[in-house]
Amino acid sequence: VERDFATYEGDSPFSFAATLIPMHKALLAHCRIAADAPPGQWVFTRLDLCNRPASFQRIEMKLSRILDRQLVRSEVIVEGISLGEIYFSWLRKP
């Protein structure tokens, strides 16, 4: 994870989506977007892809939009090709 960008290389023992979700959470933690937010956690909200790769060796993720530090959208890039976006929302603890 560097700045607003994360990379995963190699085989994953998990499905494509199950690899994306913790990867995005690590990116959000690194960027400290919710550092001064009320207690809570990032929750997977949405995944929009033009297609799902059967296999992959390199996934890149780049923060593309932060809305009021409550909703984050990131671009999903596989093998150098943009496949879509992943969204997470900040859920306050009750």
Residue pairs with C-beta under 8 A, 6 or more apart in sequence:
1 26
1 27
1 30
3 31
4 27
4 31
4 62
4 63
5 27
5 60
5 61
5 62
5 63
6 23
6 24
6 26
6 27
6 30
6 60
6 61
6 62
7 58
7 59
7 60
7 61
8 19
8 23
8 58
8 59
8 60
9 57
9 58
9 59
10 57
11 57
12 18
12 19
12 56
16 52
16 53
16 56
17 47
17 52
19 56
19 59
20 47
20 59
20 61
20 76
20 86
21 44
21 86
23 59
23 61
24 42
24 44
24 61
24 74
24 86
24 88
25 42
25 88
27 61
27 63
27 74
28 34
28 42
28 72
28 88
31 63
33 66
33 69
33 72
34 40
34 42
34 69
34 90
37 69
37 90
37 92
38 92
38 93
39 92
39 93
40 90
40 91
40 92
40 93
41 90
41 91
41 93
42 72
42 88
42 89
42 90
42 91
43 88
43 89
43 90
43 91
44 86
44 87
44 88
45 71
45 87
45 88
45 89
46 85
46 86
46 87
47 76
47 84
47 85
47 86
47 87
48 84
48 85
48 86
48 87
49 76
49 83
49 84
50 83
50 84
51 83
52 83
53 78
53 79
53 83
56 78
56 79
57 79
58 78
58 79
58 80
59 76
59 77
59 78
60 76
60 77
60 78
60 80
61 74
61 75
61 76
61 77
61 86
62 74
62 75
62 77
63 72
63 73
63 74
64 73
64 74
64 75
64 85
65 72
65 73
66 72
66 73
67 73
69 90
70 89
70 90
71 87
71 88
71 89
71 90
72 87
72 88
72 89
73 85
73 86
73 87
74 85
74 86
74 87
75 82
75 84
75 85
76 82
76 83
76 84
76 85
76 86
77 83
